[in-house]
Amino acid sequence: EYAAWKKSHQPFHWFAEYYGILEGRGGFDVIIGNPPYVEYAKVKSDYEIPEYHTKECGNLYAYVIERGQQIINAQGYWGYIVPLSGFSTARMAPLQKLISGRGNYFSSFDFRPSKLFEGVNMRLSICVSTPNQAVQHSTSYLRWYSETRDTLFSNRVTYAVTAITKDGIPKLSTQSESSLWRKVSSPKRIRHSSVGSSSHTLYFHDAILYWIRATDFPPVHGDYISSHVKEVDFRTKPQLELACSVINSTLFYWWWTKGSNCRDLNVDEVLSFPIDLDALNGPGVELLKKHKALMKDFMKNSEEKVRIQKQTGTVHYREFNPVRSKDLIDEIDTLLAGHYGLSAEELDYIINYDIKYRMGSELEGGE
């Protein structure tokens, strides 16, 4: 009976197995790993986790990192590869708090256009933790083409000092970006102009690749609207139109990639953007004009598509192509730059942010 239990449970005790290291040396000098990315709920029926500080995170990789904290010595180093969301979402706040007392280096990687690991379609983060002063460092949100892979770490991975916030670690790679992040701030948020329900509705697609798709009209073709389309209601029509122009801007896209999991744009992120819509005054008049022009351009450049789905059968839908409205979006960003007091260099950086990936074949005149 004991032999069967031992075979099925494979008991392991760190202190017994590594007594000389844990007792004699105070723990390991170095720990590296690629822990399992498995939701705790999926394995809870097989085994339970003790009362870890990271238990609320609900994923095994958080527990592995916490266990590592317990068995490393005071001068030890550790490094893990985990999902990007581990360091960029509020859900993982207990994990971020746990490691905040050490010096950490966070690098963030997209899986488009090229992947960190072939066959792994996941946004990943590599965190290297040191016993030095508790200062946090981050890279930008890194994208690259396969032909530059060999020089990815030597040429692209650069760090800037950042901080752990309630929503995670902003992906800021230079002091200029950190300064820009501080400028794009306001005690007022879009949420201060929103209401629970009204006839002034913003529609936006939550699946983001390189562009935000937000409209002041339902993005429907026939009577079909995608389940990925989310809604936010505003008190007045001008507030709706101003918010829509802001959400479509490259400035918003930059802000979102720096502070999110870079996967899904959710309602709270839209509501959290730092801007006082009622204080736009001068720029607001021009923004309303640009917004109307942008909505017309979205429709002009949209395409009617057909897709066959198992559950709903043949579906007709409208696909927007914001990349073809880049000039109008640039004009919106120019107006927002004036509102935030951005320099000419900062505006140029925003307008050209990730441009070779966002524009793709359009940059070379293709379709």
C-alpha positions as CSV (number, residue, x, y, z in Angstrom):
1,E,0.0,0.0,0.0
2,Y,2.8,2.4,0.9
3,A,4.7,1.5,-2.3
4,A,1.7,2.2,-4.4
5,W,1.2,5.6,-2.7
6,K,4.9,6.5,-3.1
7,K,4.7,5.6,-6.8
8,S,1.5,7.6,-7.4
9,H,2.4,10.7,-5.3
10,Q,6.2,10.8,-5.8
11,P,6.8,12.6,-2.5
12,F,9.6,15.1,-2.4
13,H,11.0,17.1,0.5
14,W,13.5,19.9,-0.3
15,F,15.1,19.9,3.1
16,A,15.7,16.2,3.1
17,E,16.9,16.0,-0.5
18,Y,19.2,19.1,-0.3
19,Y,20.0,19.3,3.4
20,G,23.6,20.4,2.8
21,I,22.5,23.3,0.5
22,L,19.4,24.5,2.5
23,E,20.9,24.1,6.0
24,G,24.6,24.5,5.3
25,R,24.5,27.3,2.7
26,G,21.2,28.9,3.4
27,G,19.7,27.9,0.1
28,F,20.6,27.7,-3.6
29,D,22.9,30.2,-5.3
30,V,21.0,30.1,-8.6
31,I,17.5,28.9,-9.6
32,I,16.4,29.0,-13.2
33,G,13.2,27.5,-14.7
34,N,10.3,27.4,-17.1
35,P,7.5,26.5,-14.7
36,P,4.2,25.0,-15.7
37,Y,1.6,27.5,-17.0
38,V,-1.3,25.6,-15.5
39,E,-4.4,27.0,-13.8
40,Y,-4.6,25.7,-10.2
41,A,-8.3,24.9,-10.7
42,K,-7.3,22.2,-13.2
43,V,-5.1,20.3,-10.7
44,K,-6.8,21.1,-7.4
45,S,-8.6,17.7,-7.4
46,D,-5.2,15.9,-7.6
47,Y,-3.3,18.0,-5.0
48,E,-3.7,21.2,-3.0
49,I,-1.3,24.0,-2.5
50,P,-0.6,25.2,1.1
51,E,-1.3,28.7,2.2
52,Y,1.1,30.5,-0.2
53,H,1.1,34.3,-0.5
54,T,0.5,33.9,-4.2
55,K,-2.4,31.4,-3.9
56,E,-4.9,34.0,-5.2
57,C,-2.9,34.2,-8.5
58,G,-4.5,30.8,-9.4
59,N,-1.6,29.5,-11.6
60,L,1.1,27.0,-10.8
61,Y,3.9,29.2,-12.1
62,A,3.3,31.8,-9.3
63,Y,3.6,29.0,-6.7
64,V,6.9,27.7,-8.3
65,I,8.4,31.2,-8.1
66,E,7.3,31.6,-4.4
67,R,8.8,28.2,-3.6
68,G,12.0,29.4,-5.3
69,Q,12.0,32.4,-3.0
70,Q,11.9,30.1,0.0
71,I,14.9,27.9,-1.0
72,I,17.3,30.5,-2.5
73,N,20.0,32.0,-0.3
74,A,20.1,35.7,0.6
75,Q,22.7,36.4,-2.1
76,G,21.1,34.1,-4.7
77,Y,19.9,34.9,-8.3
78,W,16.9,33.4,-10.0
79,G,15.4,33.6,-13.5
80,Y,12.1,32.3,-14.9
81,I,10.2,32.4,-18.2
82,V,6.5,32.9,-17.6
83,P,3.5,34.3,-19.4
84,L,3.6,38.1,-20.0
85,S,0.4,38.4,-17.9
86,G,2.4,37.4,-14.8
87,F,4.0,40.8,-14.5
88,S,1.4,43.0,-16.3
89,T,-2.0,42.2,-14.8
90,A,-3.7,43.0,-11.5
91,R,-4.6,39.4,-11.0
92,M,-0.9,38.6,-10.4
93,A,-0.4,41.4,-7.9
94,P,0.4,39.0,-5.0
95,L,3.3,37.6,-7.2
96,Q,4.5,41.1,-8.0
97,K,4.4,42.1,-4.4
98,L,6.3,39.0,-3.4
99,I,9.3,39.7,-5.6
100,S,9.3,43.5,-5.1
101,G,11.9,43.4,-2.4
102,R,14.6,42.3,-4.9
103,G,16.2,43.9,-7.9
104,N,14.3,42.6,-11.0
105,Y,14.8,42.8,-14.7
106,F,11.7,42.2,-16.8
107,S,11.9,41.6,-20.5
108,S,8.6,41.2,-22.5
109,F,8.2,39.4,-25.9
110,D,5.4,39.3,-28.4
111,F,4.9,36.2,-30.6
112,R,4.2,38.2,-33.7
113,P,5.8,38.5,-36.2
114,S,8.3,36.1,-34.7
115,K,8.2,33.8,-31.7
116,L,10.6,33.4,-28.7
117,F,10.0,29.7,-29.0
118,E,8.9,28.2,-32.3
119,G,5.4,26.6,-31.9
120,V,4.6,28.6,-28.7
121,N,2.0,31.2,-29.5
122,M,2.3,33.0,-26.2
123,R,3.4,36.4,-25.1
124,L,6.2,35.7,-22.7
125,S,8.3,37.5,-20.1
126,I,11.7,36.6,-18.8
127,C,12.4,37.9,-15.3
128,V,15.9,37.8,-13.8
129,S,16.0,38.6,-10.1
130,T,19.1,39.8,-8.2
131,P,19.7,40.2,-4.4
132,N,20.7,43.8,-5.0
133,Q,18.8,47.0,-4.2
134,A,15.0,46.7,-4.8
135,V,14.9,48.5,-8.1
136,Q,12.7,47.4,-11.0
137,H,13.9,47.4,-14.6
138,S,11.9,46.7,-17.8
139,T,12.3,46.5,-21.5
140,S,9.9,47.6,-24.1
141,Y,7.3,45.2,-25.6
142,L,9.7,43.5,-28.0
143,R,8.8,42.4,-31.5
144,W,11.2,41.2,-34.2
145,Y,11.4,39.4,-37.5
146,S,13.0,35.9,-37.7
147,E,16.1,37.1,-39.6
148,T,17.1,39.3,-36.6
149,R,16.6,36.6,-34.0
150,D,20.4,36.0,-33.5
151,T,20.9,39.6,-32.4
152,L,17.6,39.9,-30.4
153,F,19.3,39.9,-27.0
154,S,22.4,41.8,-27.8
155,N,20.7,44.6,-29.8
156,R,17.1,44.9,-28.6
157,V,17.0,44.1,-24.9
158,T,17.6,47.4,-23.2
159,Y,16.3,48.3,-19.7
160,A,15.0,51.4,-18.0
161,V,14.1,51.9,-14.3
162,T,10.4,51.3,-13.8
163,A,8.1,50.5,-10.8
164,I,5.6,47.9,-9.8
165,T,2.1,49.5,-9.9
166,K,-1.3,48.1,-8.9
167,D,-1.7,46.9,-12.5
168,G,1.8,45.4,-13.0
169,I,5.1,46.6,-14.4
170,P,5.0,49.2,-17.2
171,K,7.1,48.1,-20.2
172,L,9.3,51.2,-20.4
173,S,12.7,50.7,-22.0
174,T,14.2,54.2,-21.9
175,Q,14.1,57.3,-19.6
176,S,12.4,59.1,-22.5
177,E,9.6,56.6,-22.4
178,S,9.4,57.0,-18.6
179,S,9.1,60.7,-19.0
180,L,6.4,60.3,-21.6
181,W,4.5,57.9,-19.4
182,R,4.5,60.6,-16.6
183,K,3.3,63.3,-19.0
184,V,0.4,61.2,-20.2
185,S,-1.3,61.3,-16.8
186,S,-4.3,62.9,-15.3
187,P,-6.3,62.5,-12.1
188,K,-9.4,62.3,-14.4
189,R,-10.0,59.2,-16.5
190,I,-12.4,58.3,-19.3
191,R,-14.5,56.6,-16.7
192,H,-15.5,60.0,-15.3
193,S,-17.4,60.7,-18.4
194,S,-19.0,57.3,-18.7
195,V,-22.4,56.1,-17.5
196,G,-24.0,52.8,-16.9
197,S,-26.4,53.1,-19.8
198,S,-27.2,55.7,-22.5
199,S,-27.8,56.1,-26.2
200,H,-24.2,57.4,-26.7
201,T,-22.3,54.1,-27.1
202,L,-18.7,53.5,-27.9
203,Y,-18.0,50.1,-29.6
204,F,-14.5,48.6,-29.7
205,H,-13.0,45.2,-30.6
206,D,-11.2,43.6,-27.7
207,A,-8.8,41.5,-29.8
208,I,-5.9,43.7,-30.6
209,L,-3.0,43.0,-33.0
210,Y,-1.5,46.3,-34.1
211,W,-4.5,48.6,-34.2
212,I,-7.5,49.6,-32.1
213,R,-10.9,49.5,-33.8
214,A,-13.4,51.8,-32.1
215,T,-16.5,53.3,-33.6
216,D,-19.5,55.4,-32.5
217,F,-21.8,53.1,-34.4
218,P,-22.4,49.4,-34.1
219,P,-19.9,47.5,-36.3
220,V,-22.5,45.3,-37.9
221,H,-23.2,43.8,-41.3
222,G,-26.8,42.7,-41.4
223,D,-27.7,41.8,-37.9
224,Y,-24.4,40.2,-36.9
225,I,-22.1,41.7,-34.3
226,S,-19.0,39.9,-33.0
227,S,-18.9,38.7,-29.4
228,H,-15.5,40.4,-29.3
229,V,-17.1,43.8,-29.6
230,K,-17.4,45.6,-26.2
231,E,-19.4,48.7,-25.3
232,V,-19.0,51.8,-23.1
233,D,-21.7,54.4,-22.7
234,F,-21.2,58.1,-22.2
235,R,-23.3,61.0,-20.9
236,T,-23.2,63.1,-24.0
237,K,-22.5,62.6,-27.7
238,P,-19.4,64.9,-27.7
239,Q,-17.9,62.9,-24.9
240,L,-18.5,59.7,-26.9
241,E,-16.9,61.1,-30.1
242,L,-13.9,62.5,-28.2
243,A,-13.4,59.2,-26.4
244,C,-13.7,57.3,-29.7
245,S,-11.0,59.5,-31.3
246,V,-8.7,59.0,-28.3
247,I,-9.1,55.2,-28.2
248,N,-8.2,55.0,-31.9
249,S,-5.0,57.1,-31.4
250,T,-1.5,55.7,-31.5
251,L,-1.0,57.4,-28.1
252,F,-3.7,55.2,-26.6
253,Y,-2.2,52.1,-28.4
254,W,1.3,52.9,-26.9
255,W,-0.2,53.5,-23.5
256,W,-2.1,50.2,-23.7
257,T,0.9,48.1,-24.8
258,K,3.0,49.6,-22.0
259,G,0.6,48.8,-19.2
260,S,-1.4,45.7,-20.2
261,N,-1.0,42.0,-21.1
262,C,-1.1,43.1,-24.8
263,R,-3.7,40.5,-25.5
264,D,-7.2,41.7,-24.8
265,L,-8.4,45.3,-24.6
266,N,-11.0,45.3,-21.8
267,V,-13.6,47.8,-20.7
268,D,-11.7,48.8,-17.6
269,E,-8.5,49.6,-19.6
270,V,-10.6,51.9,-21.9
271,L,-12.2,53.6,-18.8
272,S,-8.7,53.9,-17.1
273,F,-7.1,56.0,-19.8
274,P,-5.9,59.2,-18.2
275,I,-7.6,62.1,-19.8
276,D,-10.3,64.6,-18.8
277,L,-12.6,64.7,-21.8
278,D,-14.4,67.8,-20.6
279,A,-11.0,69.7,-20.4
280,L,-10.1,69.3,-24.0
281,N,-11.6,72.7,-24.9
282,G,-9.5,74.0,-27.8
283,P,-8.2,70.6,-29.1
284,G,-11.7,69.2,-28.5
285,V,-13.3,71.1,-31.4
286,E,-10.7,69.9,-33.8
287,L,-10.8,66.4,-32.4
288,L,-14.6,66.2,-33.0
289,K,-13.9,67.1,-36.7
290,K,-11.1,64.5,-37.0
291,H,-13.4,61.9,-35.4
292,K,-16.1,62.4,-37.9
293,A,-13.6,62.2,-40.7
294,L,-12.1,59.1,-39.2
295,M,-15.5,57.3,-38.9
296,K,-16.2,58.0,-42.6
297,D,-12.7,56.8,-43.6
298,F,-13.2,53.6,-41.5
299,M,-16.4,52.9,-43.4
300,K,-14.8,53.7,-46.8
301,N,-11.9,51.4,-46.2
302,S,-13.9,48.6,-44.6
303,E,-14.7,45.3,-46.3
304,E,-17.7,43.0,-46.2
305,K,-16.5,39.5,-45.3
306,V,-18.1,36.1,-45.1
307,R,-17.1,33.4,-42.6
308,I,-18.7,30.0,-42.0
309,Q,-18.9,29.1,-38.3
310,K,-19.9,25.8,-36.7
311,Q,-22.4,27.3,-34.3
312,T,-23.9,30.1,-36.3
313,G,-23.4,28.9,-39.9
314,T,-22.6,31.5,-42.6
315,V,-21.8,34.9,-41.0
316,H,-21.5,38.2,-42.9
317,Y,-19.4,40.8,-41.1
318,R,-17.7,44.1,-41.6
319,E,-13.9,44.3,-41.3
320,F,-12.2,47.6,-40.6
321,N,-8.7,48.5,-41.7
322,P,-7.4,51.3,-39.5
323,V,-3.9,51.1,-41.1
324,R,-5.4,52.8,-44.1
325,S,-6.5,55.7,-42.0
326,K,-3.0,56.3,-40.5
327,D,-2.9,60.0,-41.7
328,L,-6.1,60.9,-39.9
329,I,-4.9,59.0,-36.8
330,D,-1.6,61.0,-36.9
331,E,-3.6,64.2,-36.9
332,I,-5.5,63.1,-33.8
333,D,-2.2,62.2,-32.1
334,T,-0.9,65.7,-33.0
335,L,-3.9,67.3,-31.2
336,L,-3.5,65.0,-28.2
337,A,0.2,65.9,-28.0
338,G,-0.8,69.5,-27.6
339,H,-3.2,68.6,-24.8
340,Y,-0.5,66.7,-22.9
341,G,2.3,69.2,-23.7
342,L,4.4,66.6,-25.5
343,S,7.6,67.8,-27.3
344,A,8.0,67.5,-31.1
345,E,10.4,64.6,-30.5
346,E,7.8,62.8,-28.3
347,L,5.1,63.3,-30.8
348,D,7.4,61.9,-33.6
349,Y,8.1,58.9,-31.3
350,I,4.4,58.2,-30.8
351,I,3.4,58.6,-34.5
352,N,6.2,56.2,-35.5
353,Y,5.8,53.8,-32.6
354,D,6.2,50.2,-33.9
355,I,5.6,51.5,-37.4
356,K,7.3,48.8,-39.3
357,Y,5.2,46.1,-37.6
358,R,1.9,48.1,-37.6
359,M,2.1,49.2,-41.2
360,G,3.5,45.9,-42.6
361,S,3.1,45.7,-46.4
362,E,1.3,49.1,-46.4
363,L,4.7,50.6,-45.6
364,E,6.0,49.2,-48.9
365,G,2.9,50.1,-50.9
366,G,1.4,46.6,-50.8
367,E,-2.0,45.4,-49.7
